[in-house]
Amino acid sequence: MRRSLKVISLLMLVMVVVLTACSSGNGGDSAGGAGGKVDLSMTIWGSEDEKKIYQERLDIVKQTYPDINVKLNVVAGDYDQKVQTMIAGGTAPDIMMIAENYQAYASKNQIIPLDEMIQANNVNMSERYSDDIANLMKYDGKQFGMPDRAGAMVLFYNKDLFDKAGVEYPTKDWTQEDLLEAAKKLTVKENGKTVQWGYYPGSWWPQWMQLIYQNGGSLFDESGKPTFDTEPVRNALQFMNDLIFTHGAGPTPTEIADMGNIGADPLFAQGKIAMETTGFWNIGSLAKVEGINWDISPVWGETNAFFNGFTITNASKHKEEAFKIIEALTTPEAQMPMIKAGQDAPATKAGLSSDEFLNAEYGGKKINMAAFSESTIYAEPFNPQWNEMMKLINDKLGVYFNNKASLDDTVTEIQSGLERLYK
């Protein structure tokens, strides 16, 4: 009898040990592992310098959450393809940095909405972000990411060329007509050949798309129906082609090819164009160029933004802990290393209004960094079929922007294609 009691007691002890071990494993969203610590993985893209800054930011967050360890992985090459392979292979990270195509992940249920955790953790999104930036990572009415970087497209202009032509510097109060008139005055010909253009419109989607929204248009109506064959779209596309082929105030595709097919940023740095619309990344490049006197201005009306943010995968076993990390990464303290390094425009109100951001010097001088916070960002039409949509549009616009297709044919063909894609 005593031996039986001892055996039963021993079995009960073994069961307690097993249950305790199970409860502290990696399942569920509660903290697990030895000593209550949690191990998370996080994927980003970028250079070694960017990885260094992200690690510095994670070290700051570590001071608040010492029991949460985050392994940072830089994914080189085709980020989306490699991350999708990780997800399919059962090795998805807990935290993913994602940009414009986050909706594709959300539509496949590969990342989770954050609304309940935002509310449970008393995160005031209106205090942290302007509405237009917060909305950059919404899908189907839900918040799928915490925006980290969000650099609005701004107008870069060559002050010396403006002064020489007697043209006043651009402001947020400009209109598309103001841009055109300035571009014409800033265009210079020598011996019948254009050697300096006022503006580089290009054919990149942010440039023509922002003109559409400035005209009060959009690519879809409230019901999700494509609206490419509408007056705001037609006027935007006509404006771009007229600027180049009617007024000669921007380089034609042939002229660009003759210059080696280099983009707007290097042409601006060389003083061959007086204005261009581009993003924060050009600031760091221009800071290294000597002999160019430049500044930036908010884009009139609405503009678009290039951004990325932090998301949580549906496969994560520690979603609550992952949220704590991405929430902490978007606080002023954890964004400061990025701001001081001049890597990008922060997405948060606090970051954009900080002295470190507004008074930063690039190339030994201050520029109008307030242009980023003063810009109004439109709700970009990102959707799960974004890549297919852009291929359809760009194939047709590429012909139009070479002045080899009519406006009517272009917009009607794109409209028909979009209706088939989104039926």
N, C-alpha and C positions, 0 to 999 in steps of 0.2 A: 504493500500500500504506500509506504514511504517512497519506494523507488518510483511508483506511478506518479505521485505528487511532484517528485523532483523532475520527472520527464515532462509533465504538463507545464511546470514552472519554466523549464528551459525552453519549451516550445513557445510559450507566451512571450518570453524575453526576445526570442528570435523574431517573432512577428512584430514586436514593437520596434526593433532595430530596422527591419525591412520597411515598415510603414514610414518611419522617420526618414529613412534614406529616400524613399519615393517622394515624400512631400517636399524635399529640398532639392529635387532634380531640376531639369531644364524645361519641364512641361509647364503650360499655363503662363500667366502674365506676372506672377509674383516673383520676388527676388529668390534666386536659388544659388546653388553652388556652395563651396566651402566658405564658412564664415558669413553667409548671407550675401556674398558678392555676386554680381551679374556680369557676364561677358557679352558684349554686343559687337557686331561688325558693321562697318559703314563704308560705302563705296562713293568715290568722287572721281572726277576727271581733272586733268590739269598738269602743270609742270611740277618739278621738284620744289621750286620756290613756293608754289601755291600749297603743296602738301605740307611744307614746313609751317606755313601760317595756319592752316587748318589744325595741325597738331598743337600749335601754340594755343589756339582757341579751345580745343578740347582739354588742354591742361588747365585752362581757366575754369571750365565747367567742372572738371574733376574736383576742384576745391569745394564746390557745392555738393557734389554727389561722389564722395570718395569710394563708395562701394560699387559704383558702376564703371566697368572698364570698357573702353571703346577701342577696337582695333580698326585703324584707318587703312583702307586699301585704295590705291590709285589704279584705276582701270585704264590702261593705254589702248589706243586704237579705237575700234568701233564700240563705243561704250554701250549703246543700247543692245547690240547683238550679243555682246559678252555677258551683260547682266541678264538678258533673257535666257541665255544658256545656263547661267547659275540658277535662275528660278526653276527652269525645267529640270535641272539636275538635283534639285533639293538642297542646294547650298546658297539660297537667297540671303543677302545681307539683311540685317534688321533695319538699317537706315540707308536710304538711297538719296543721293543728290540727283534731281531731275530738273529739266528745263521745260521748253515749250511743249514737248510731247507727253507731258504727264497724263493727259487725258487718255492716251492709248493704254497706259498702265491701269488707270482708274476703271476704264470700261471693261477691262479683263479681270477686274477684282484682284489685281496684283498688289495694289497699295490701298490703304484703308482711309476712310474719311476721319477727320480729326475732331469734328465738332463736339462730340461728347466729352473727349478728354480736354479740349479747350475750356469747356464749361466747368468740368469737374476740378480743373486746376486754376480756375478764376483768372484765365488769361484774357485781358481786355484787348481784343483785336483792333478796336477803333483807336485806342491809345498807341498801339504798337505800329500800326500801318495806316496810311491813307486808304480810303475805300478802293481806289483804282488799283493800287498795288496788291491789297489783300485779295481782290477779285481775280488777279492773274492766275491764282492756283485753285480756283473753284471749278467744279464740274458737277452738273446736274444739281446745282443749288447747294452743294456741300464743299467744305474746305478740305482739300486733299494734301496740302503742303503748307509749311511755314516759309514764306519767301525770305531769302537771305540776301541776294543781290538783285537789284532792279534798276538798271541804268536806262533812263529814257533816252530816246534819240534826240540829239540837240543839233543846233546849227553851228558849225565851225566856220569862222570867217577870218580872212587875212586883213588885218587892220591897215597895214601899209598900202595894200592895193585899194582899199576903200578910201583912204586919205588921198591917194594920188588921183583917183577918179572923182573926188568930191562927193562921195556918197555917204550918207549917214549910216552909222552902225545899225545892224538889225536889232529889233526888240520883239517882245512877246506880242506886241500890238500889230505886228506886220500882218499882211494878208498874202494870198498867193499872187495877187497883182503886184504887191510891193516887191516880192521876191523876183518876179519877172522883170520889172522895171530896173531894179538894181542889177540883175544879171546882165541885162542888155548894156548898161552903162559900164559894167566891169569887164566886158568883152573887148579884147584888143586885137586888131589886125595889123600886120606889117607886110607890105608888098602883096596885098590881096590874100594873104594867108593868116588864119587865126592862130595866134601864139599864146593867147590867154583867154579862158572862158570864165563867164560869171558864175556858173553853177554847174554841178555835175549831177544830173538827175538819175542816170543809170537805169537799170531794169530790175534791181533788187526789190523784192516784195515789200520791205518796210517803207520804201520811198513812194511807190505808187499807192500803197494801201493807206498810208496816213493822209494822202490827198483826198481819197474817197471819204474818209471819216470827217475830215475838215469841211467837206462839202455837205455834210449832214447825211451821208449815205452809209452803207454797210454791205457786207457780203451775204447776210441772211436777215430775214425779217424775224419778228418775235416768235413766229410759229416754226422757224427753222428752214423756211423755204429760201432757196438761193435768189439773190437780187442783183446779179451782175449786170443784167441788161436794164439798167436804170440810169436816169440823168446824172446823179452824182458820180457814178462810175464812169460814164461816158465823158463827162467834163474833166475828170481827173486825168484820164488817159490822153484825152485831146490836149490838155494843158502841157503834159510832158513832151508829147511829140512836137507841138508847136514851138516850145522853148528851144528845141534842138533844130528842127528842120525848117521852121518858118522864120524864127528870130536868130538862129545861129548862136544862141547864148550858152549852149552846152555842146560838148563834143559828140559827134556822131559815132556809131559803132565802127565805121571805117577809120575815122580819125583816132579812135582809141586803139584800134589794131595797129595803125601806123606808129603809135607810141609804144608798142610792145605789149598791148593788152594789160597794162598795169591798172590797178584799181584806183578809186577816188582818193584814198588816203595818201598814197605816195604822190599822186598828181598834186594834191593840196600842199604837201610838204615841199614839192619842187616849185611852188608858186605858179603853176599852170592853170589852176582853178582858184577862184576867189572865195567860193563857198561850197560846202558839202554838208549833207545831213548824215550823221553817223553816231556811233556810240562812245562810251567811256574809254574803250580800249585805245582809241586814237590819241588820247591825252598822253599816255605814257610814251607812245611813239614820238609824238611831236616834241616832248620834253627833251629828247635827245638830239633834235635837229637845231642847228645853229643858223642864225640869220633870218628867221621867220618870226614875224610879230603877229600873233594870233590870239583869238579869244573865242568864247562860246556864248550862245544865246539860246533861251528857250525857243522851241518851235511854236509858231503861232497856232492857235486852235489846239487840236488834239494830235498827239503823237503816240508812237508805240514804244515798248520797252523790251529790252533783252534781259532775261532774268533766270535765276535758278532758285531752287528751294529744297528743303529737306522733307522727305516723305518716309512713311513707315510701311514696310512690306506686310502683306497679309500672312506671310509665312513666319514672321517673327514670333518667337515664344515669349518675348518680353516687351510687349507693346507699351505698357505703362512706363517702363524704364526708358524705352526708346523715346517716348514723348518728352519725358523730363529733359533728355539730352538736347533734342531739337528745339525745345522751347528755350532752354538756357543758351543755346548757340545764337539765338536771335535777340539776345539782350544787349544793351549798350556795351557792357564790359567785355563780352565775348566777341562782339563785332569790331572792337577797337583795333586789334592787330591787323585786320584786313584794311581798315580805313587808313591807319598809319603807314601801311605798306603801299598804299595807293593802288591796290589790286582792282578795285571795282567800286561802283556806287552802292552803298548799303540800301537795303529795301526798307529799313525801319525809319520812322519819323525822327527818332532820337539820333540815329546815325547820320541822316541827311542834314540835320540842323546842328550837329556838333561842331565845335570850333576846329577840331582836328580835320574835319572834312572840308568845311567852308574856307578855311585859311591855309589849306595845304599849298605848297609851292611846287610847281612843275617847271623844270628848266630854269630854276632860279627866279621865277615870278609867280604871282598869284593870278588866277583867272576866275571867271564868274561861275564858281561851282554851285551857286544858288540856282543856276539854270536847271539843274536836275529836279530839285524840289518844286520849282515854279512851273514845271511842265505838267500838262494834263494828259494822262494816259487813257486811251480808249480801250474798251473791252475787246481785246483781240479775239478773232473768231477761231480759236484753237478748238479742235474736235478730234475724235479718234481716227477720222479719215484725212487728217491734215496733210500727210505726205502725198496721198493720192490726189487730193484737191490741188496742192501746189504744183504738182507735175502737170496736171491738166491745164492749169492756168498759165504756167510759165512756158509750156510748149507753144501756146497760141500767142502770148504776149511777146515772146522772143521774135516772132515774125513781124508783129506790129511795130515793135520798137526799132526794127530795122527799116521801117517805112515801106514794107513790102506786102502789107495787108490793110484792108480798109477797117475803119473803126466799127462799122456796122457788122461786117463779117466776123470780126474778132469777138465782140461782146455777145453776139447771138450764138456763136459756136461754143463759147465758154459757158454761157447760160444753159444751153442744152446739155452739155457734158455734166455740169453740176447737178442738174435735175435728175439725170440718170444715176449719178453717184449717190445722191441723197434721197432717192425716192423711197 
